[in-house]
Amino acid sequence: MFLKRLLDIQLTTDLICKYSDKVNSPIKDRIMTQYNVKGRYTDDRGRSHNFQLISDLSDRRYIEQLVRAKYPAKNVYINIVNQAL
């Protein structure tokens, strides 16, 4: 049973990889909404740095966690969250 499920997962993964490069594939139609985010953060020395990134969610707490994971941020200030077109 486990091997059958594993083969099904492998087959699905192969199909996704095969059709994800096609322009009119069903996978391209299901792209999630993305958000452009701009802001700044301060590091442990108090220096201010600007950042710009793309997020799948517009929740500011989630974006703050993304920034903290990516940069050595002590404080995070989010200025703009726009939907990417």
C-alpha positions as CSV (number, residue, x, y, z in Angstrom):
1,M,0.0,0.0,0.0
2,F,2.8,2.4,0.9
3,L,4.7,1.7,-2.3
4,K,1.5,2.3,-4.4
5,R,1.0,5.6,-2.7
6,L,4.6,6.6,-3.2
7,L,4.4,5.7,-6.9
8,D,1.2,7.8,-7.2
9,I,3.0,10.8,-5.6
10,Q,6.0,10.4,-7.9
11,L,3.7,10.2,-11.0
12,T,1.9,13.4,-9.9
13,T,5.2,15.2,-9.3
14,D,6.5,14.1,-12.7
15,L,3.3,15.4,-14.3
16,I,3.5,18.8,-12.5
17,C,7.1,19.2,-13.6
18,K,6.3,18.3,-17.2
19,Y,3.3,20.7,-17.6
20,S,4.4,23.6,-15.4
21,D,6.6,25.0,-18.2
22,K,3.7,25.1,-20.7
23,V,2.0,28.4,-21.2
24,N,-1.6,27.1,-21.2
25,S,-1.2,24.5,-18.6
26,P,-3.8,24.1,-15.8
27,I,-1.1,24.7,-13.2
28,K,-0.4,28.2,-14.6
29,D,-4.1,29.1,-14.1
30,R,-3.9,28.4,-10.4
31,I,-1.2,30.8,-9.4
32,M,-1.8,32.3,-6.0
33,T,-2.1,36.0,-5.5
34,Q,1.2,37.7,-4.7
35,Y,1.8,40.9,-2.9
36,N,4.7,43.4,-3.3
37,V,5.9,44.5,0.1
38,K,8.2,47.5,0.8
39,G,9.4,48.7,4.1
40,R,12.5,49.0,6.4
41,Y,14.0,47.3,9.3
42,T,16.6,48.2,11.9
43,D,19.4,45.9,12.9
44,D,20.9,45.4,16.4
45,R,23.2,48.4,16.0
46,G,20.2,50.7,15.2
47,R,21.1,51.1,11.5
48,S,18.1,51.3,9.1
49,H,17.8,49.2,6.0
50,N,15.2,49.1,3.2
51,F,13.7,45.9,1.9
52,Q,11.4,44.8,-0.9
53,L,10.0,41.3,-1.2
54,I,7.1,39.3,-2.6
55,S,4.7,37.5,-0.3
56,D,1.8,35.1,-0.8
57,L,-0.1,36.6,2.1
58,S,-0.9,40.2,2.9
59,D,-1.0,39.6,6.6
60,R,1.5,42.0,8.2
61,R,2.4,39.7,11.0
62,Y,3.3,37.0,8.4
63,I,5.3,39.6,6.4
64,E,7.2,40.6,9.6
65,Q,8.1,37.0,10.2
66,L,9.4,36.7,6.6
67,V,11.5,39.8,7.1
68,R,12.9,38.5,10.4
69,A,13.7,35.1,8.8
70,K,15.5,36.8,5.9
71,Y,17.3,39.7,7.6
72,P,18.8,40.3,11.0
73,A,16.0,42.6,12.0
74,K,15.3,44.0,15.4
75,N,12.4,46.2,14.4
76,V,10.3,45.9,11.2
77,Y,8.3,48.7,9.7
78,I,6.1,47.8,6.8
79,N,5.2,50.7,4.5
80,I,3.4,49.3,1.5
81,V,1.6,46.1,0.7
82,N,0.2,46.1,-2.9
83,Q,-1.2,43.3,-5.0
84,A,1.2,42.3,-7.7
85,L,-0.4,42.5,-11.2
